[in-house]
């Protein structure tokens, strides 16, 4: 399933995804993964040596931050998966906040 959608919330254009999950890389670290092509992404991770690949289809396309919140609320995660999701959620929240500050600064310069 390939689906590309965009959200225009807060004057930002963000890509949305239909699947979210976690996978353990060859270095042993669990990472959060988003995709619109479940089968293709699974194959790429597996081919690269990834293990413990676990994806979940979401009920609707979501931004990365919304998908992280959905995953925490709706799926049972191991402690290590939860840690990866919380870290990524903090990173995404910070990125969104900094992007919003830049937009506000640009708006002030234009006005």
C-alpha positions as CSV (number, residue, x, y, z in Angstrom):
1,X,0.0,0.0,0.0
2,X,1.5,3.3,-1.1
3,X,-0.2,6.4,0.1
4,X,1.3,9.9,0.3
5,X,-0.6,12.6,2.1
6,X,0.3,15.9,3.7
7,X,-0.9,17.9,6.6
8,X,-1.0,21.7,6.6
9,X,-1.4,22.2,10.4
10,X,0.4,25.3,11.8
11,X,1.5,26.5,8.4
12,X,3.8,23.5,8.1
13,X,3.6,20.9,5.4
14,X,4.3,17.6,6.9
15,X,4.3,14.2,5.2
16,X,2.0,11.7,6.7
17,X,2.4,7.9,7.0
18,X,0.0,4.9,7.3
19,X,2.4,2.6,9.2
20,X,4.6,2.9,12.2
21,X,6.8,0.4,14.0
22,X,10.2,-0.4,15.4
23,X,13.1,-2.5,14.3
24,X,16.5,-3.5,15.8
25,X,19.4,-2.4,13.6
26,X,22.6,-4.3,13.0
27,X,24.2,-2.2,15.8
28,X,21.6,-3.6,18.3
29,X,19.7,-0.3,18.7
30,X,15.9,-0.3,18.4
31,X,14.7,2.5,16.2
32,X,11.3,3.9,15.3
33,X,10.3,3.6,11.6
34,X,7.5,5.2,9.6
35,X,6.4,4.1,6.1
36,X,3.7,4.2,3.4
37,X,5.1,1.0,1.8
38,X,4.9,-1.6,4.5
39,X,6.1,-4.6,2.4
40,X,8.9,-2.7,0.7
41,X,10.2,-1.1,4.0
42,X,10.1,-4.4,5.8
43,X,12.1,-6.0,3.0
44,X,14.7,-3.2,3.1
45,X,15.2,-3.5,6.9
46,X,15.4,-7.3,6.7
47,X,17.9,-7.2,3.8
48,X,20.1,-4.7,5.7
49,X,20.3,-7.1,8.6
50,X,17.6,-5.7,10.8
51,X,15.7,-7.9,13.3
52,X,12.7,-7.7,15.5
53,X,10.8,-5.8,12.8
54,X,7.3,-4.8,14.0
55,X,5.0,-2.5,12.0
56,X,1.4,-1.5,12.7
57,X,-1.1,0.0,10.3
58,X,-2.7,3.1,11.7
59,X,-6.4,3.9,11.2
60,X,-5.6,7.0,9.1
61,X,-2.6,8.7,7.7
62,X,-0.7,10.6,10.5
63,X,2.2,12.9,10.9
64,X,5.3,11.4,12.7
65,X,4.4,13.0,16.0
66,X,0.7,11.9,15.8
67,X,1.8,8.4,14.9
68,X,4.1,8.2,17.9
69,X,1.3,9.2,20.2
70,X,-1.0,6.6,18.5
71,X,1.6,3.9,18.9
72,X,2.1,4.6,22.6
73,X,-1.7,4.7,23.2
74,X,-2.7,1.7,21.2
75,X,0.0,-0.9,21.1
76,X,1.8,-3.0,23.7
77,X,5.5,-2.1,23.5
78,X,8.6,-3.5,25.2
79,X,10.5,-1.3,27.6
80,X,13.2,-0.8,24.9
81,X,10.6,0.1,22.2
82,X,8.9,2.6,24.6
83,X,12.3,4.2,25.2
84,X,12.9,4.6,21.5
85,X,9.4,6.0,21.0
86,X,9.8,8.5,23.9
87,X,13.2,9.7,22.6
88,X,11.9,10.2,19.1
89,X,8.8,11.9,20.4
90,X,11.0,14.4,22.3
91,X,13.1,15.0,19.2
92,X,10.0,15.6,17.0
93,X,8.4,17.9,19.5
94,X,11.6,20.0,19.7
95,X,11.9,20.1,15.9
96,X,8.3,21.2,15.6
97,X,8.7,23.9,18.2
98,X,11.9,25.3,16.6
99,X,10.3,25.3,13.2
100,X,7.3,27.2,14.5
101,X,9.7,29.8,16.1
102,X,11.4,30.2,12.7
103,X,8.1,30.7,11.0
104,X,7.0,33.3,13.5
105,X,10.3,35.1,13.2
106,X,9.9,35.2,9.3
107,X,6.4,36.5,9.7
108,X,7.6,39.3,11.9
109,X,10.3,40.2,9.4
110,X,7.8,40.3,6.6
111,X,5.3,42.4,8.5
